[in-house]
Amino acid sequence: MIDMKGVHKTYSNGVTALNGVDVHIDSGEFVYLVGPSGAGKSTFVKMIFRGEKPSTGIVKVDNKDLSTYKERQIPKVRRKIGVVYQDFKLLPKLTIYENVAFALEVIEETPKVIRDRVMEVLDLVGIKDKARSFPDELSGGEQQRVAIARAIANNPKVVIADEPTGNLDPETSWGIMKVLEDVNNKGTTIIMATHSKEIVNTIKKRVIAIENGRIVRDEAGGDYGYEI
Ligand SMILES: Nc1ncnc2c1ncn2[C@@H]1O[C@H](COP(=O)(O)OP(=O)(O)OP(=O)(O)O)[C@@H](O)[C@H]1O
C-alpha cells in the first residue's frame, strides 16, 4: 500500500527532517508513528499525502510513484487518503453535515450519494444526532469524530491521523481510538503519529519509531518506548 525508498527531506531552511527512510506498509495495517518532538513524524506522513515532496527518494502509494503525478493530478492522490489532524480543522461556518458533505462535493459526487454517505459515516462515528449543529457547539471529542467522518467519507484506502488525540482528555481519546479501530477493521490502512504512551502500550499495533529523520525501530505490537 505504502512504500518509501531512500526518502530524504530537507526543507528550504536547511533542516533535514527525513534522512533515509525505507518502509513498507501493507494494505489494512494499523501503524503508530512515535518518536521525540521534531523527529520527522509529521514530515513522514506528509510524504504520503503529498503535503510535501521528498528531496530525494521514492514514495509509492497504492503502487504508484507519487512523483509521476503532475501538480494538477494531486487531488487524485488525495482521494485515496483521508487526513485527520490534532486540531480537527473543521469549517466553522458549516454545519457538521455540511462539513462532511463538502468533502464529497469537491469530488463531484451526486446529491443522493452525498446525502446517504454523509449520514452513513456520521452514524459510523456515533454522531448522527449532531448533523445540524455547528462545530463550536460540539466537544473536542465530538469534533474529532466529525473530522474522522469527513476523512473516511470517500472511502479512502489510507487514513493518516497526525496526533488525533493530542487535544483530547484520556477518556475521550479511547473513544476516538475505538472509532479508528472500527475504520481499520473495515480494511482501511491507518497511520497514526502519536505521543500517547498509554494508547500505544494498551492498543497494540505495529510501532515505527523515528529519531532524527530515521526509522530506529519497527516492531509489530511494540511499546511506545519513551518516558513521556
Ligand atoms: N515547513 C517546514 N519548514 C522548515 N522546517 C520544517 C518544516 N516542517 C518541519 N520542519 C522541521 O523539520 C523537523 C521535523 O519536523 P516534524 O514536524 O516532521 O517533526 P515531528 O516528529 O512531527 O514533531 P512533533 O512531534 O513535535 O509534531 C523539525 O526540525 C522541524 O522544525
The ligand as a MOL file (V3000), in Angstrom:
LIG
                    3D

  0  0  0     0  0            999 V3000
M  V30 BEGIN CTAB
M  V30 COUNTS 31 33 0 0 0
M  V30 BEGIN ATOM
M  V30 1 N 7.7050 23.5030 6.6750 0
M  V30 2 C 8.8630 23.3850 7.3290 0
M  V30 3 N 9.8890 24.1900 7.0150 0
M  V30 4 C 11.0680 24.0670 7.6650 0
M  V30 5 N 11.3350 23.1540 8.6240 0
M  V30 6 C 10.3470 22.3250 8.9650 0
M  V30 7 C 9.0630 22.3830 8.3340 0
M  V30 8 N 8.2640 21.4350 8.8810 0
M  V30 9 C 9.0200 20.8020 9.8070 0
M  V30 10 N 10.2710 21.3360 9.8580 0
M  V30 11 C 11.3840 20.8760 10.7140 0
M  V30 12 O 11.6410 19.5120 10.4010 0
M  V30 13 C 11.9230 18.7600 11.5830 0
M  V30 14 C 10.9170 17.6250 11.6890 0
M  V30 15 O 9.6220 18.1770 11.9510 0
M  V30 16 P 8.2860 17.3070 12.0180 0
M  V30 17 O 7.1630 18.2580 12.1610 0
M  V30 18 O 8.2610 16.3510 10.8910 0
M  V30 19 O 8.5460 16.5150 13.3940 0
M  V30 20 P 7.5450 15.7050 14.3200 0
M  V30 21 O 8.2390 14.4350 14.6840 0
M  V30 22 O 6.2190 15.5770 13.6610 0
M  V30 23 O 7.4250 16.6350 15.5880 0
M  V30 24 P 6.2110 16.8190 16.6560 0
M  V30 25 O 6.1300 15.5300 17.4170 0
M  V30 26 O 6.6960 17.9530 17.5180 0
M  V30 27 O 4.9800 17.1400 15.8910 0
M  V30 28 C 11.8790 19.7590 12.7310 0
M  V30 29 O 13.1850 20.1760 12.9830 0
M  V30 30 C 11.0330 20.8970 12.1920 0
M  V30 31 O 11.4030 22.1300 12.7830 0
M  V30 END ATOM
M  V30 BEGIN BOND
M  V30 1 1 1 2
M  V30 2 1 2 3
M  V30 3 2 2 7
M  V30 4 2 3 4
M  V30 5 1 4 5
M  V30 6 2 5 6
M  V30 7 1 6 7
M  V30 8 1 6 10
M  V30 9 1 7 8
M  V30 10 2 8 9
M  V30 11 1 9 10
M  V30 12 1 10 11
M  V30 13 1 11 12
M  V30 14 1 11 30
M  V30 15 1 12 13
M  V30 16 1 13 14
M  V30 17 1 13 28
M  V30 18 1 14 15
M  V30 19 1 15 16
M  V30 20 2 16 17
M  V30 21 1 16 18
M  V30 22 1 16 19
M  V30 23 1 19 20
M  V30 24 2 20 21
M  V30 25 1 20 22
M  V30 26 1 20 23
M  V30 27 1 23 24
M  V30 28 2 24 25
M  V30 29 1 24 26
M  V30 30 1 24 27
M  V30 31 1 28 29
M  V30 32 1 28 30
M  V30 33 1 30 31
M  V30 END BOND
M  V30 END CTAB
M  END
